[in-house]
Amino acid sequence: MKLYRDFASQEEIDAHYNMLGNVADPDATIAAWAERSTAVVARLDCRLDLRYGPTLAEYCDVFPAGAGAPLHLFIHGGYWRRFSARDHAFVVPQLVAAGLTTVTVNYALCPTVSLDEIVRQVRAAIAWAYTRGAELGADPHRLTISGHSAGGHLVAMALATDWPGEYGLPADVIKGGVAISGLYDLGFLPYCYVQPKVQATWDQVRRLSPLWHLPASAPPLLVAVGGDETDEFRRQSREFHGAWAQAGLPGSYLEPPGKHHLTVLEELERPESELCRALVHLAHGRQ
């Protein structure tokens, strides 16, 4: 019996959806991220712990790039159950140097909250940033978003939001998105090793799979995934980009060669990388 696609066992699914399974010493890489992030917070001008919601987890860290700079929000990953915005400050310096006021978004984690609540919190953070952007010294009318892994999923969900109907905001509140190594068909989740933490229901799988809920209109979306990531992570990105393009929505696809699930995000630390340049061009409205 097949559980998901052609996979008949959890072991098969886990082999493709354990994004760190083909990464040498991921703990050392993640520890280095934390060290670099701590150094960034100490070095850069920043406003920490700005609340966009009532709970302690609902905060943003803001790194200004100058008066009237475009506003860019970064949404971290961790399979919806790990990490924080503060752990990902290492992606910020090159974005600020490129003239983007950068906001790292924190959210509560599973199983303390549900996937639905995480989606809601990220949408609330975007609405907060738009309404508060001018107070932050940035231009909220040039707001873009990016996210990695679970954050890529949350980027796609944000682009499918009914902003006028649910938040009373312009339909084009988001001017562009970058989804890095995201997950767009959640059908694997109930059979995956992260399910005890995420506790996804079949109703959530249907409602929160961006592949099955493409918006009628959307800003440009760059879908990126590392060339050395697992077959399923690359398939998810390729399939989502294909469906996005088939629906007539603007966007592009990027698969940096030789990059696995962690090193693809580190491309944002390299201003000369194709991914970093593409994100900056999108945020400045050059695509």
Helices and strands as residue ranges (DSSP letters): H 10-17, H 26-43, E 47-51, E 59-63, E 69-75, G 86-91, H 92-97, E 101-105, H 115-132, E 138-148, H 150-159, H 163-167, E 176-180, G 186-191, H 195-198, H 202-207, G 210-212, E 221-224, H 231-246, E 251-254, H 263-266, G 267-269, H 274-283
